[in-house]
Each structure stands twice: as C-alpha cells, then as structure tokens.
Amino acid sequence: MQLINIGFGNMVSAARLIALVSPESAPVKRIIQEARDKGTLIDATCGRRTRTVLIMDSDHVVLSAVAPETVGSRFENEEGENADAEK
C-alpha cells in the first residue's frame, strides 16, 4: 500500500485518493460542510489553515495544511519510486 504524507505525520492511501482541490471555491466549501454534517470529515490540519482538500473514494473528505502542489508532487514522487522498484 502506497501512502502519501499530507503533513504533520499524517498519511493517506494513494490508491483511495480521487482528487486534490483548493478549499476556496463555494462548491468545495459545501462539500466540506456536508462531510462535517455526515461525520466523514477528517481534519489533519493540526489547527492551521486548510490549504488542500483531499477527496477519497470512501466518501471521506480530508483537510490538510500542506499546499496542493506539494501533496501532488509527493504523490508523483511516490508513483515514480514504485515504478523504478518494479523494474
């Protein structure tokens, strides 16, 4: 199982990740509020400002204080390392 560091020692499964989005738009804010109401919101910001919203295939929404570009590059780095290990 491939895990991606989303900051402060928190990790998510790369295989379960659907999207990385910025939290500024109204639709994303609505997704966050709906997840909070349903109990499927996971806040991994450690009290800091939310910079990335991770949408998971299990209908969970994860909040991270790390920039989307950083999380995305970590995901790409993990993909590249696994491809090299398989050769």
C-alpha positions in Angstrom: 0.0 0.0 0.0 1.3 3.4 -1.0 0.9 6.2 1.5 1.2 10.0 0.8 2.4 12.4 3.5 -0.2 15.2 3.9 1.7 17.0 6.7 2.4 16.7 10.4 2.9 12.9 10.2 -0.5 12.2 8.7 -0.7 10.0 5.6 -3.4 8.8 3.2 -3.6 5.9 0.9 -2.7 6.9 -2.7 -4.9 4.2 -4.1 -8.0 5.7 -2.4 -7.4 9.3 -3.5 -9.7 10.8 -6.1 -8.9 14.5 -6.1 -6.8 17.2 -4.6 -8.6 20.6 -4.6 -8.1 24.0 -3.2 -10.7 25.0 -0.4 -11.5 28.5 -1.7 -14.5 27.8 -4.0 -18.1 27.7 -2.8 -18.7 24.1 -4.1 -15.7 22.8 -2.2 -16.8 24.6 0.9 -20.2 23.0 0.5 -18.5 19.5 0.2 -16.6 20.2 3.4 -19.7 21.2 5.3 -21.7 18.2 4.0 -18.9 15.9 5.1 -18.8 17.5 8.5 -22.5 17.0 8.9 -22.3 13.3 7.8 -19.3 12.7 10.1 -16.9 11.8 7.2 -14.6 14.8 7.5 -11.1 14.2 8.7 -9.2 17.3 9.8 -5.5 16.8 9.6 -4.5 20.5 9.7 -3.4 20.5 13.4 -5.1 23.8 13.9 -3.6 25.5 10.9 -5.3 27.0 7.8 -6.7 24.4 5.3 -4.7 24.6 2.0 -5.7 21.3 0.4 -8.9 19.2 0.4 -8.5 15.6 -0.4 -11.5 13.7 -1.8 -11.3 10.0 -1.1 -13.2 7.1 -2.8 -14.7 6.1 0.6 -16.7 9.4 0.6 -14.3 10.8 3.2 -13.0 14.4 2.9 -9.6 15.1 4.4 -8.3 18.6 5.2 -4.6 19.3 5.0 -2.5 22.4 5.8 0.0 21.5 3.0 -0.3 23.2 -0.4 -2.0 21.1 -3.2 1.1 21.4 -5.3 3.2 19.9 -2.5 0.9 17.0 -2.0 0.6 16.4 -5.7 4.4 16.4 -6.1 4.7 13.9 -3.2 2.1 11.7 -5.0 4.1 11.9 -8.3 7.4 11.1 -6.4 5.8 8.0 -4.8 4.5 6.9 -8.2 7.9 7.2 -9.8 9.7 5.4 -7.0 7.3 2.5 -7.2 7.7 2.2 -11.0 11.5 2.1 -10.5 11.2 -0.6 -7.9 9.2 -2.8 -10.2 11.8 -2.8 -12.9 
